[in-house]
């Protein structure tokens, strides 16, 4: 029986020398790999009480939407600045390589007190997921948990998210910061 790691392609020295890039497109391209990924992620949060799933653009949409569908939960989109058509709430944050960017949600996407499961493909340094948590809390929601397909544990993103339950289907050591 194959594991999720069996579907993940490793590309050495991308995007820079010394990085072992974990390519999840090979998981998505195989129906058995995709089913295994969704089922495994969903199983990790079966005992978590939440009302809404929030997915980060764009791969959080890929994994969050089928889980929302399976569990009959609403799916909230967390998008880059300027992509949502209605009134938004935003948070600026620093990307892994030092650039500052902005994430937004519709101001009415979460009702005060709703419990939200954050979903993304990857936990590396934790910046994107921390920004998502800030957005949820800014509109009065509560982060019930964080769910990712793949975690690069050596980048210590879990430490940045220590106030929340974090679940990952697969973990790799990842390149440590120096």
C-alpha positions in Angstrom: 0.0 0.0 0.0 1.4 3.4 -1.0 1.8 6.3 1.4 1.5 10.0 0.6 5.3 10.3 0.5 5.3 7.8 -2.3 3.4 10.3 -4.5 5.5 13.3 -3.6 8.3 14.1 -6.0 11.6 15.5 -4.6 13.5 18.0 -6.7 17.0 18.8 -5.4 18.4 22.4 -5.5 15.1 24.1 -6.3 14.5 27.0 -6.1 18.1 27.4 -4.9 21.1 25.2 -4.1 20.6 23.1 -1.0 16.8 23.1 -1.0 15.0 19.8 -1.5 11.7 20.9 -3.0 8.8 18.6 -2.2 6.5 18.8 -5.3 2.9 17.9 -4.5 1.7 18.2 -8.1 2.4 14.5 -8.4 0.0 13.9 -5.6 -2.7 15.9 -7.4 -2.0 14.2 -10.8 -2.7 10.7 -9.5 -6.3 9.9 -8.5 -5.1 7.4 -5.9 -2.7 10.0 -4.5 -5.2 12.7 -4.4 -7.8 10.5 -2.7 -5.2 9.3 -0.1 -4.2 12.9 0.6 -7.8 14.2 1.1 -8.8 11.1 3.1 -5.7 11.3 5.3 -6.1 15.0 6.0 -9.8 14.7 6.7 -9.1 11.8 9.1 -6.6 14.0 11.1 -9.4 16.4 12.1 -12.3 14.0 12.5 -12.5 14.9 16.3 -12.1 18.7 15.9 -15.2 20.8 16.3 -15.4 23.5 13.6 -18.0 25.4 11.6 -16.1 26.7 8.6 -13.0 25.7 6.5 -10.7 28.5 5.4 -8.3 27.7 2.5 -5.3 29.8 1.5 -4.9 30.7 -2.2 -4.5 28.6 -4.2 -3.5 25.2 -2.9 -5.5 25.6 0.3 -8.5 25.7 -2.0 -7.5 22.4 -3.6 -7.4 20.6 -0.3 -9.9 22.5 1.7 -12.8 22.3 -0.8 -13.1 18.5 -1.0 -12.9 18.3 2.8 -15.6 21.0 3.1 -17.7 19.1 0.6 -17.3 15.8 2.3 -18.1 17.2 5.7 -20.9 19.5 4.5 -19.1 22.7 5.8 -18.8 26.1 4.2 -15.6 26.9 2.4 -14.1 30.4 3.0 -11.5 31.7 0.6 -8.4 33.5 1.8 -7.0 35.5 -1.1 -4.2 37.8 -2.1 -5.0 41.5 -2.0 -7.4 42.8 -4.6 -8.9 39.4 -5.6 -12.1 39.5 -3.6 -15.1 41.6 -4.9 -16.8 42.6 -1.7 -15.6 44.5 1.4 -12.5 42.9 2.9 -10.4 42.6 6.0 -6.7 42.3 5.4 -3.4 41.4 7.1 0.1 42.0 5.9 2.8 39.5 6.6 6.3 38.6 5.5 6.9 35.7 3.1 9.7 33.1 3.6 12.1 35.0 1.4 11.5 38.4 2.9 8.8 40.0 0.7 5.8 41.5 2.4 2.3 40.5 1.0 -1.3 40.9 2.0 -4.1 38.3 2.6 -7.8 39.2 2.6 -11.1 37.7 3.4 -14.6 39.1 3.0 -15.6 41.0 6.1 -18.7 38.8 6.5 -17.1 35.4 5.7 -17.1 34.4 9.3 -19.6 35.1 12.0 -18.4 36.1 15.4 -17.8 33.0 17.5 -17.5 30.6 14.5 -14.8 28.0 14.8 -12.6 27.8 11.7 -10.3 25.1 10.4 -7.4 26.6 8.4 -6.2 24.5 5.5 -3.2 24.8 3.3 -0.8 22.5 1.4 2.3 23.4 3.3 3.6 24.5 6.7 7.1 25.9 6.4 7.9 29.0 8.4 4.2 29.4 9.4 3.8 33.0 8.1 0.8 32.4 5.8 -1.0 30.3 8.4 -0.3 32.8 11.1 -1.7 35.6 8.9 -4.8 33.5 8.2 -5.3 33.0 11.9 -5.1 36.8 12.5 -7.7 37.3 9.8 -10.1 34.9 11.4 -9.6 36.4 14.9 -9.9 40.0 13.4 -13.5 39.3 12.4 -14.4 37.5 15.7 -13.8 33.9 14.7 -11.9 31.3 16.6 -9.2 29.1 15.0 -10.2 25.5 15.8 -7.1 24.0 14.2 -4.6 24.1 11.3 -4.4 21.3 8.7 -1.7 20.9 6.1 -0.8 18.1 3.7 3.0 18.6 4.2 5.1 20.1 7.0 8.8 21.0 6.8 9.5 20.6 10.5 13.1 22.0 10.3 11.7 25.4 9.5 9.9 25.6 12.9 6.6 26.9 11.6 4.8 24.9 14.3 6.5 27.1 16.9 5.0 30.2 15.4 1.6 28.6 15.5 2.0 27.2 19.1 -1.3 28.6 20.2 -3.3 26.4 17.8 -3.6 22.6 17.2 -1.6 21.8 14.1 -2.1 18.6 12.0 0.0 17.5 9.1 -0.4 14.4 7.0 3.3 14.2 6.0 6.4 15.7 7.6 9.9 16.2 6.2 12.8 17.7 8.1 13.3 20.5 5.6 16.2 22.9 5.4 17.0 24.6 8.7 17.5 28.3 8.9 21.1 29.4 9.6 
